[in-house]
Amino acid sequence: MQELKDYSGPFVRNIRFEDLSKEALGRLIQACCKEILVLDAYWQEQMRKRVGEDAARECLIENYTRIGKHEMKWTMEALNIKGNDVEAYAKANQFLPSFAQGFFDFDWDVKNKNHAILTVQRCPAFTQFKEQDPEKLEWNCHVLEAAAIKAYAAAVNPDIQIKALKVGFEGEPDEIACQWEFKIET
């Protein structure tokens, strides 16, 4: 079968992901990532309504720190990423469904295998909460993201040290959402 640019033609009984073009697969992956992020936002909203803000936040931290090891493992396996250094972490991080390309605008500056800086220029939560709910933004950035990033990095190597260079409203430069440094001391 010729690779399909889309699925606008007739029904194909035994169609597989492999039958789609790279471009169609990219669009499909973006749709899946969007679903994950929107489902998470809906879940958070319902938890807050039912159990209150504090309990919802506890559950959110628990969910992200639990899923981190799985999401990193699945991504690394899918892309055959080997190793347990900062470079391996950065490579897997580029393709995490929960940190989806196109929804987050980010850049990795990999200095060497044991040192990298992640700069997030655009973050949906930062954009949404910056004006509407600054307290929630600060909690998301300083508590949730710090815990999640630590769990995701530890899934690759518990010796990866993380330093927040710019988080929430703190730090410079102000035109970015956040910036994190990852190191393994050798």
C-alpha positions as CSV (number, residue, x, y, z in Angstrom):
1,M,0.0,0.0,0.0
2,Q,1.2,3.5,-0.8
3,E,1.7,5.7,2.2
4,L,-1.4,7.8,2.9
5,K,-1.1,11.5,3.3
6,D,-4.4,11.4,5.2
7,Y,-7.4,9.1,5.6
8,S,-9.9,11.0,3.5
9,G,-10.3,8.1,1.0
10,P,-12.2,4.9,1.4
11,F,-12.2,2.7,4.5
12,V,-9.2,0.4,4.7
13,R,-10.0,-2.8,6.6
14,N,-6.5,-3.6,8.0
15,I,-5.0,-0.1,8.1
16,R,-1.9,0.3,10.3
17,F,0.0,3.3,11.6
18,E,2.8,2.2,9.3
19,D,0.5,2.9,6.3
20,L,0.5,6.6,7.0
21,S,3.1,9.1,5.8
22,K,5.5,10.8,8.2
23,E,3.4,14.0,7.9
24,A,0.1,12.2,8.7
25,L,1.8,10.4,11.7
26,G,3.1,13.7,13.0
27,R,-0.4,15.2,12.9
28,L,-1.9,12.1,14.5
29,I,0.8,12.2,17.3
30,Q,-0.1,15.9,17.9
31,A,-3.8,15.0,18.2
32,C,-2.9,12.3,20.8
33,C,-0.7,14.7,22.7
34,K,-3.5,17.3,22.7
35,E,-5.8,14.7,24.1
36,I,-3.5,13.8,26.9
37,L,-3.0,17.5,27.9
38,V,-6.7,18.3,27.7
39,L,-7.7,15.2,29.6
40,D,-5.3,16.2,32.3
41,A,-6.8,19.7,32.5
42,Y,-10.3,18.3,32.6
43,W,-9.3,15.8,35.3
44,Q,-7.7,18.6,37.4
45,E,-10.9,20.7,37.1
46,Q,-13.1,17.9,38.2
47,M,-10.9,17.0,41.1
48,R,-10.9,20.6,42.4
49,K,-14.7,20.7,42.3
50,R,-15.1,17.3,44.1
51,V,-12.3,17.2,46.7
52,G,-11.0,20.8,46.8
53,E,-7.8,22.5,45.7
54,D,-5.4,21.0,48.2
55,A,-6.4,17.3,47.6
56,A,-6.5,17.9,43.9
57,R,-2.9,19.3,44.0
58,E,-1.7,16.3,46.1
59,C,-3.3,13.9,43.5
60,L,-1.7,15.9,40.6
61,I,1.8,15.6,42.1
62,E,1.3,11.9,42.8
63,N,0.1,11.3,39.2
64,Y,3.0,13.1,37.5
65,T,5.7,11.7,39.8
66,R,4.3,8.2,39.2
67,I,3.9,8.4,35.4
68,G,7.3,9.9,34.9
69,K,9.2,6.6,35.1
70,H,6.8,5.0,32.6
71,E,6.6,7.9,30.1
72,M,10.4,8.1,30.1
73,K,10.8,4.3,29.7
74,W,8.2,4.0,26.9
75,T,9.7,7.0,25.0
76,M,13.3,5.7,25.3
77,E,12.3,2.2,24.2
78,A,10.2,3.5,21.3
79,L,13.2,5.6,20.0
80,N,16.0,3.2,21.1
81,I,17.6,5.9,23.3
82,K,20.3,4.3,25.4
83,G,22.2,5.5,28.4
84,N,21.5,7.2,31.7
85,D,23.2,10.6,31.3
86,V,21.7,14.1,30.9
87,E,21.9,13.8,27.1
88,A,19.7,10.6,27.1
89,Y,17.2,12.5,29.3
90,A,17.2,15.5,27.0
91,K,16.7,13.3,23.9
92,A,13.7,11.5,25.5
93,N,12.3,14.7,26.8
94,Q,12.0,16.1,23.3
95,F,9.4,13.5,22.5
96,L,7.3,13.1,25.7
97,P,3.6,13.2,25.0
98,S,3.0,15.3,28.2
99,F,5.6,17.8,27.0
100,A,4.4,17.9,23.4
101,Q,6.1,19.6,20.6
102,G,3.9,22.4,19.3
103,F,2.1,22.9,22.6
104,F,5.3,23.8,24.4
105,D,7.9,25.8,22.6
106,F,11.2,24.6,24.1
107,D,14.9,24.3,23.3
108,W,17.6,22.1,24.7
109,D,21.2,23.4,24.9
110,V,23.2,20.2,25.5
111,K,26.6,21.3,26.7
112,N,27.9,17.7,27.0
113,K,26.6,14.3,28.0
114,N,26.3,15.4,31.7
115,H,25.1,19.0,31.4
116,A,22.2,20.6,29.6
117,I,19.9,23.6,29.9
118,L,16.2,23.5,29.0
119,T,14.5,26.7,28.0
120,V,10.8,26.8,27.7
121,Q,9.8,29.9,25.6
122,R,6.1,29.1,25.6
123,C,4.1,27.1,28.1
124,P,0.3,26.8,28.0
125,A,0.0,26.9,31.8
126,F,2.2,30.0,32.0
127,T,0.3,31.8,29.3
128,Q,-3.1,30.9,30.9
129,F,-2.3,31.5,34.5
130,K,0.0,34.5,34.2
131,E,-2.9,36.9,34.2
132,Q,-5.8,34.8,35.4
133,D,-4.4,33.0,38.4
134,P,-0.8,34.1,39.4
135,E,-1.0,32.0,42.6
136,K,-1.8,28.8,40.6
137,L,1.0,29.7,38.2
138,E,3.5,29.9,41.1
139,W,2.3,26.6,42.5
140,N,2.5,24.9,39.1
141,C,6.0,26.2,38.4
142,H,7.6,25.9,41.8
143,V,5.8,22.8,43.2
144,L,4.3,20.6,40.5
145,E,6.9,21.1,37.8
146,A,9.8,20.8,40.2
147,A,8.4,17.5,41.5
148,A,7.6,16.2,38.0
149,I,10.9,17.2,36.5
150,K,12.7,15.5,39.4
151,A,10.7,12.3,38.9
152,Y,11.2,12.2,35.1
153,A,15.0,12.8,35.5
154,A,15.3,10.2,38.2
155,A,13.7,7.7,35.9
156,V,16.8,8.1,33.7
157,N,19.3,8.6,36.5
158,P,18.7,9.5,40.1
159,D,22.0,11.4,40.1
160,I,20.8,14.0,37.7
161,Q,20.8,17.3,39.6
162,I,18.2,19.9,38.6
163,K,18.4,23.6,39.2
164,A,15.7,26.1,38.4
165,L,17.2,29.1,36.6
166,K,14.0,30.9,35.9
167,V,10.6,29.6,37.2
168,G,7.3,31.3,37.3
169,F,7.6,35.1,37.8
170,E,11.1,34.7,39.3
171,G,14.4,34.8,37.4
172,E,15.5,36.3,34.2
173,P,14.8,36.8,31.4
174,D,11.1,37.5,31.6
175,E,10.4,36.7,28.0
176,I,10.7,32.9,28.7
177,A,8.3,30.8,30.7
178,C,11.0,28.8,32.5
179,Q,14.6,27.6,32.4
180,W,16.1,24.5,34.1
181,E,19.7,23.2,34.3
182,F,20.4,19.5,34.4
183,K,23.8,18.1,35.6
184,I,25.5,15.0,36.7
185,E,28.6,15.9,38.7
186,T,31.6,13.8,37.6
